[in-house]
C-alpha cells in the first residue's frame, strides 16, 4: 500500500475498514496456502498484505481509543 492508498484508507469508516481487513485476511490465507503447495509468483505480496493488515488494525485501534 503506497502513500496514496494510505490517504484513502485513513478516510474510510470503521465499517469499510473492517470489510477491507476481512478481505485482506482472506487473501493472505489463500496466498499462504497456495505458497505451501507451490511457489507463488510474487512472494513479497504476502509481506505487503501482512503490512496492510497491520496498518488497518492500527487505524481501527487508534479510532477506538480516540472515541473513548
N, C-alpha and C positions, 0 to 999 in steps of 0.2 A: 504494500500500500504506500503509494507515494504521497507527498505533501498535499497535492491537490485532492486526493481521495480522503486524506486525513481531515481536511477542512469540511468536506461533505459529511463525514461521519460525526464530527463534533456537533453538527447542526441537526442530527437525527434525534427523534424522540426515543423514549425508553422502549416503546413497542417495536419500533423499527430496528433499534439496536439488538433487542432480544431475538428478533427474526433473523437478522444478519448473523448473529452469534450461532444460532441453531444451524443455519445454512453452512457456515464455515466449519463447525464441528462435524457435521455430516460429511462434508467434503474431505476433511483431513482424515477421518476414519476410513473412507473409501480409498484414499491415496495410500495410507499406511498399509492397508490390507493388500492392495494391488502391488505395493512395493515389496512385500514379503514373498509373494509368489513369483514375481518377475521384476526386473529393473524398470523403474519409472523413467520416462523421457527426461524430465527435469526434476531431479531430487531436491533442488533448492526451493521448489514450490512448497514443500512440506514446511520448511523453515519460515517462509513468508506467511503462510496461512497461520502457523502457530503464533507468530508475532502479531498478526492482525487480531487473533482471538484475544491475546493479552491486552492489546490496545483497547478493544471494545470492553473487556471486563474492567479495565482501569477506569474508563469513562463511566460505566454503569456504577461502579463503587463511588467515584467522585460525585456523581449526580445524587446518589443516595445520601451521602454524608452532607452535602450542601442543603438538601431539602429538610434535614432534621434541625 
